[in-house]
């Protein structure tokens, strides 16, 4: 899922929320939520990913609390670097019980 969400040419994501199948434009998705821990969190932790507590306010009016999980070189490891990263559209956030892929463009305010 993260590869599809962050692929530079991916614009429409196929979803099955019922019948029929739908295509959702990623520019209009603020967040995708999964129950449990996203599969790539274990892989990222093996690579010594950073996990930083954060609170995000979204354009939808929602406030999300949890930890962002990401890989970053030491000279660009701040949360602000993550939020300003030019290539990935979505960042990974977890509470342990819920994982979320949050669209960077939907973040209005970040507190950490």
Residue, then its C-alpha position, 0 to 999 in steps of 0.5 A: x500500500x505505501x508504494x502505491x500511495x507514494x508512487x509519483x504517477x499514482x493518482x487514482x487508487x482502486x478501493x472496494x468499499x462495497x459494490x461496485x469497485x471505486x477509484x479514489x483520487x489520492x489528492x483528496x484523501x486526507x488519511x487511510x486507517x488500518x486496524x492493527x500495525x501496518x506490515x511495514x512498521x516491523x520492517x522499518x523498525x529493523x532498519x532503526x526507523x525513528x518513532x516520534x510522538x506527534x499530534x496532527x491537525x488535519x484539514x478535515x478538522x480531525x486531530x490525530x495522536x500517535x507516533x510517526x515512523x520513518x527513515x531519515x538520514x541523521x542530517x535530515x531527521x527532524x519531524x519538520x524534514x519528514x513533513x517537508x519531504x518532497x517525494x512521499x505524499x503520505x507519512x506513516x503514523x501508528x498508535x500500536x492499535x491503529x496505523x494511518x497513512x496521512x497525506x502530507x497536504x492534509x496536515x494543517x498543524x503538527x505538534x511534537 
